Amino acid sequence: MRRSIIILLSFSFILFVLAANSAPDSVLDVTRKNLRSGISYYIMPVARGGGIALGPTSPNKTCPLGVTQLSTHLNGLPLTFTPVNPKKSVIRLSTDVNIKFLGRTSCNESNVWKLRYDEVMKQYFVMVGGVEGNPGRETIDNWFKIEKTDDGYKLVFCPTVCNYCKVICRDVRIFSDDNGIRRLALSDVPFYVTFYRYFGYLFY
């Protein structure tokens, strides 16, 4: 009986090790620490330029708000990453995550990232107003992934929260529109980024 228990425990340990080894690598911040759910970060470009923030999609409209890159070297707005399995604390490569700015928006909408197609510009843009959690067909536009590259990391839209849904898979890159607004949009060319932990305070 005791031998059976030992064999069972050994087998369970082997399964645990195999499961741990099969998990995707964790995403690391600029200090080589794991990105974690519930902790706030800045998304900063590997190359020059400012961080990621909320911004208008047109000079004549304040709403809806899009996700933009600042033209200066400012950090932008802090945000959080929430994995598709909210019980997991470490953010891992190639795993669906919600991305959400801290605080409130001025347009009475959520600060969760989502993808939206612009009929006029014929372009997919990253906006806010998404739904956090509840993975599935109804929230498929709200999920992004982080992938490792030789030049840092890149953001990708390629959700796998719906097994039977047909989705597009593209990199997220900076798109400069006719008004000079640098907006996050889908592209075939990646936008290389890194992550800085946020330690400050927000005031509204």
N, C-alpha and C positions, 0 to 999 in steps of 0.2 A: 504493500500500500504506500509506504513511504517512498519507495523507488518510483512509483507511478506519479506521485506528487512532484518529485524532483524533475522527472522527465517533462511533465506538463509545464512546470515553471520555466524550465530551460527552453522549451518550445515557444512559450509566450515571450520570453526575453528575445529570442531570435526574431520573432515576428515584429517586436517593438523596434529592434535595431534596423531591420529591413525597411520598415515604414518610415523611420527617421531618415535613413539614407536616401529614400526615394523622394522625399520632399524637395521641392525646388529650393535653390539657395536663397538666403534672405537678402533683402535690399539693404545696403549700407549707406549711412549718411557720410558727410565729408570727414568725420572723425573715425570712420570705420566701425561705427556701432550700428546695431540692427535698427532699421526703421520699425517703429512700434505703433500699434493702434492706440488711440487716445492721447498721443503726444503730438504736439504741433511742430510743423516744419515750414521752412521757406523752400520753394522750388526756384533754383537759380540756374542760369545758363552756364555751361562749361566755358563758352566763349564770352566775349564782352556783352554788356547789356544789363538791363535791370531784371528784377524778379517778376513773378506772376501775380496779378491782382485783378480785381473787378474793374470793369470799364464800360463806357457806353459803346454801342455798336454803330452809332452815327453821331455827328456833331450836333444834329438838330433834335436828337431824342435822348432822354435820360433813362428810359426803360424800353425794352428789357435790357438786362446787363449781360455782357459777355465776359469771357476770360481773356485777358490781354497781358501783354508784356510791357513793362515800363521801359521807356526809352533811356532812362538814366540808370545809375548804379544803385538805386534804392532796392531794398529787399523785397518789396511787394507786400502781400498779405500772407500771414501764416495760415496754414491749412492742416487738415488731418486726413489720414488714410484709414479706411475701415474695410477689412477683408470680407469676402463673401460669407465666410464662416466667422461670425462675430466673436466666437469663443477663442479664436486664434489671436494671439497678441502680436506676433511677428509678421511683418509684411514681406511676402515672398515674390520672387520673380514669376512672371507669366501667370499671375493669379488675379482674378477679378477683384477690384477694389472700388469703393466709392471714394471720391475726393471732395472735400468740403472745406470752404473758407470758414474761418472763425467769425463769430459775430453775426450781425443782421445785415440784410441788404436794404437799400432805399426804395426798392420796387415791390415790396410786399410779396416776395417769393423766397423760396428756400435758397440756401447758398451751396447746394450740392451740384456738382458738375453734371452736365448732360450734353448729348449731341443733338444738334438741330440743323436741318437742311434749310438753306436760304434759297428760295426759288428765284429771286432776282439775280443773285450772284452765282447761282449754280455751284454752291460750295457748302460743305458740311463744316459748321463752326461749333466750338465748345462754348456753351452758355451755362448759366445757373438756372435753378428752378427745378432740379431733379428730385428724385425720391431716394432716401437713404434706406438700404436694406431691401427686404422683400424680393429676392432674386427670382427672375422669371421673365416671361414674355412681355409683361406690362412695363417692366423697368429696364428693358434691355439697353436703352439709350443712356443709362446712368452708370455703366460699368467700364472702367479703364484698366489697363495693365501697365506694369513697369518692366522693361526689358533691359538687360545688360548689353553694353556695346564696348568697343575698344576705346571710345572717347567718353565714357561715363555711363549714363543711363538714358533711356528714351521712354516717352509715354506713348502708349499704343491703344487704339480702340479696336478690340477684337473679342467681344464678350462671349463667354461660354456658359452663361447662366440659363440658357434655353437650348436644350439638346436638339429640338426639331426646327429651330428658327434659322433662317438663312441670313447671315450677317456679312457686312463688309469688314475687312481687316486692313487698317491703314495706320501709318505713323501719325503722330500729332506734331505739327510744326507751326512756326510763326508765319502768318499770312498778313502782309501789309496791304490794306485796302486802299481805295482811291483817295480816302481822306487822311491817310497816313497813320491810321489806327492799327497797331500791331496785335492781331487777334490770333488765338489758337484755333487751328483748323486741321482737317485731315489732309495728308500729303503722302507722297511716295518718298520724301526725304525727311529723315528724322531731325528733331530738335534735341540736342544733347544737353542734359541737365544733371545737376547734383542737388543734394538735400542738406540744408542747414537746420539744426534744431533751434526752435524759437524759445527764448527764455524770458521774454519781456511781458508787458501788460498792454492790453488794448483799452482804448477809451473811445466812447461813441458820443 
